Each structure stands twice: as structure tokens, then as C-alpha cells.
């Protein structure tokens, strides 16, 4: 009869690493500027969605797509009330004002 095998111990860096990642994500999320109604909004969709799925979700929520980026980012705009709630319902994970990160500045424009 073989000797019982003890379960592997978790890596000593696992808990501190998870806490660091969670605190960084919370800092980024809380530091992002809020989107205002009727103005462009950046939506982060699941990164495994195709570009067509992300764009379809933004359009289905009633938005006009202004820009699409890598890793699930779509910048859209809608004047109809409740656009942000519809984006969340369509699958958006995070919404923020894209102008705070320079995502809506015209090409060639320098920010101070």
C-alpha cells in the first residue's frame, strides 16, 4: 500500500500576490473618471470576445461606436438615457470617461 501523499502547500507568494493584484485593480477602478450621460463612454468587454461581439454589444445597447481598441475596449456614445445600464446588461465589465485617459483626443493632438 503506497504512503499517503500530503496535499501541496500553496506558494508563499500566492496570497500577497493576490492582495497586490486586487488592490491595484481597485485603485485603477476607483481612479477612473466617471462617464457622463450623453458623452462618450469607454466600455471594457471580456477580452475573449471577438471585435465583432464587442461592437455588436455596444450597438445593441443603443450606442454609436467611436473607437474600438484591443483587449475588449470600445468607446461609444448615446444621447438616450440609460445607455450605461444597457452597456452593462450587454456584457460590459467596466465603464469610464475615455477623455480622462486621452482615448478621445484627435490623432496628432498633444495633451499637456
NORGIGI-V829907 format. One record per helix or strand. SS is the DSSP state (@ for helix, = for strand). FROM is the first residue (numbers start at 1). LEN is the number of residues. If there is no record, write none. Layout:
SS&FROM&LEN + SS&FROM&LEN
//
This chain:
@&14&18 + =&41&4 + @&51&10 + =&64&5 + =&73&5 + @&83&7 + =&94&3 + @&98&4
//
